[in-house]
Amino acid sequence: MNDTPTLLIIDDDIELTELLAGWLSQEGFRVTCCHATHAALELLNEKTPDGIILDVMFPDGSGLELLKKLREDFPTLPVLMLSARGEPLDRILGLEFGADDYLTKPCDPRELTARIRAILRRSTTPATSSVTPPKFSIGDLTFYSQRGVACIADKEIALTITESRLLEALLKQPGEPISKTELTHYVLGRAPVPYDRSLDVHASNLRKKLGAHADGRMRIIGLRSRGYFYTL
């Protein structure tokens, strides 16, 4: 990423995007705005930003459908959804479609800035320490943390930034449960929020992508009140 991180805001609310662009520019970002899904795809084909802020509802389409396409074409591109639709189901759908985070309008611009910076840090700073290899091999799974790719039986599985972070945390302590609080700090870069299922949805997405061991056991297990672990 360049010294000045670039953001693309995709939202049909012109007044809001101008306000957000002004705020984020003052916070050190270089911001481009567009107000329709087709325009967003054209911009992305020209140049990929460091991160995206995406609305859900557009006159010419759905932000969720656009997010689905983004995950097919740009699986590791950081995406934060910002929407007036703040019901738990809407949040879950956004995360299930591959958003790295989800905020409800209206939001505190300082929180938006903090969430964006956390996502970009995860995308540009390897979670591994100097003594931890960027490649993990456990059984038939090999995970390349810096590429965000897991390989099972020679099949490559592209992971989002958040899924990569979560898998890396679990593979550092295979077979040992890691608490949701610890994982939320490590994976999402923030403290847990009451009634927030973001981590659970990311874990569910990762579990679906990785599937089961050859013997049928799920690779990722959640334990009530104890967190998640990768099975050996």
SVG drawing of the C-alpha trace seen along z (x, -y; Angstrom):
<svg xmlns="http://www.w3.org/2000/svg" viewBox="-33 -18 45 59">
<polyline fill="none" stroke="black" stroke-width="0.4" points="0.0,0.0 1.2,-3.5 2.1,-6.0 -1.4,-7.5 -4.0,-4.7 -6.7,-4.9 -10.3,-4.3 -13.3,-3.9 -16.7,-4.9 -19.6,-3.3 -22.8,-4.9 -25.7,-6.6 -26.1,-9.2 -24.0,-12.0 -24.2,-14.3 -23.0,-11.6 -20.2,-10.5 -19.0,-14.1 -19.0,-14.4 -17.2,-11.1 -14.7,-11.9 -13.9,-15.2 -13.5,-13.6 -11.4,-10.7 -9.2,-13.0 -8.4,-15.0 -7.5,-11.7 -4.9,-10.9 -6.7,-8.9 -7.1,-9.5 -10.7,-9.1 -12.7,-8.4 -16.5,-8.3 -19.0,-6.7 -22.7,-6.4 -23.7,-3.3 -22.7,0.3 -21.8,0.2 -19.6,-2.9 -17.8,-1.1 -17.0,1.9 -15.6,-0.4 -13.4,-2.2 -12.2,1.1 -11.2,2.4 -9.0,-0.7 -7.3,-0.6 -7.8,1.3 -8.0,-0.8 -6.5,0.2 -10.0,0.5 -13.7,0.1 -16.6,-1.4 -19.8,0.1 -23.5,-0.7 -26.2,2.0 -29.0,0.4 -28.6,-1.2 -31.0,-2.3 -29.2,-0.2 -28.5,2.9 -27.7,4.5 -24.6,3.8 -24.6,7.4 -24.5,8.6 -21.7,6.2 -19.9,7.5 -20.3,11.1 -18.7,10.2 -15.9,8.3 -15.1,11.5 -14.9,13.5 -12.6,11.0 -10.8,9.4 -10.9,12.0 -8.4,10.1 -9.7,6.6 -10.7,5.0 -14.4,4.1 -16.4,2.4 -20.2,2.2 -21.9,-1.0 -25.7,-0.9 -28.8,-2.3 -30.0,1.3 -28.8,2.2 -30.9,5.2 -28.9,8.2 -29.9,10.2 -28.6,7.4 -25.3,7.4 -25.1,11.2 -25.8,11.2 -23.2,8.6 -20.6,10.6 -21.7,13.9 -21.2,12.3 -17.6,11.5 -17.5,8.0 -14.7,7.6 -16.7,5.4 -20.2,3.7 -21.3,0.4 -24.8,-1.1 -25.7,-4.6 -25.5,-7.1 -22.1,-6.3 -19.5,-8.3 -16.9,-9.1 -14.2,-8.5 -15.4,-4.9 -15.5,-4.5 -11.9,-5.7 -10.8,-3.3 -12.6,-0.4 -11.1,-1.2 -7.6,-1.6 -7.9,1.8 -9.0,3.5 -6.1,2.0 -3.6,2.9 -4.7,6.5 -4.4,6.4 -0.9,4.9 0.8,6.2 1.4,10.0 0.0,11.3 3.0,13.7 5.9,12.7 9.5,12.9 9.7,16.4 6.5,17.7 6.7,19.0 4.3,17.4 3.3,21.0 1.5,23.4 1.1,27.1 -1.2,29.3 -2.3,32.6 -3.6,32.1 -4.0,28.3 -1.3,25.8 -2.0,22.2 0.0,19.3 -0.8,16.4 0.8,13.6 -1.1,14.7 -4.4,15.5 -4.6,18.9 -5.3,22.3 -4.5,25.5 -6.3,28.8 -5.5,31.7 -3.9,29.4 -7.0,27.3 -6.5,23.6 -9.1,21.8 -9.0,18.0 -9.7,16.3 -10.7,12.8 -8.4,10.7 -10.5,11.5 -10.7,15.2 -7.0,15.4 -6.4,13.7 -8.8,16.0 -7.3,19.2 -3.8,18.0 -4.8,17.5 -6.3,21.0 -3.4,22.7 -1.0,21.1 -2.7,23.1 -4.1,26.2 -6.3,28.3 -6.5,25.6 -9.7,23.4 -9.1,19.6 -11.6,17.4 -13.9,15.1 -12.5,12.1 -9.0,12.9 -9.9,13.8 -12.0,10.6 -8.9,8.5 -6.6,10.5 -8.9,10.9 -11.0,7.8 -8.6,5.4 -11.1,4.3 -12.8,5.2 -15.9,7.4 -19.2,5.5 -22.3,6.9 -24.6,9.0 -22.1,8.6 -21.9,11.9 -19.2,10.7 -16.6,13.2 -19.1,16.0 -20.1,15.2 -16.5,15.1 -15.8,18.4 -18.9,19.9 -17.7,18.7 -14.2,20.1 -15.6,23.4 -17.7,23.7 -14.7,22.9 -12.4,25.4 -15.0,28.2 -14.2,31.4 -11.2,33.7 -11.2,36.9 -12.8,38.7 -15.7,36.3 -14.7,34.2 -15.1,30.5 -11.8,28.6 -13.0,25.7 -15.1,26.3 -16.9,23.7 -17.4,24.3 -20.1,22.4 -18.5,19.8 -15.0,21.1 -14.3,19.9 -13.0,21.8 -10.2,24.2 -8.8,26.1 -9.1,29.8 -6.1,32.1"/>
</svg>
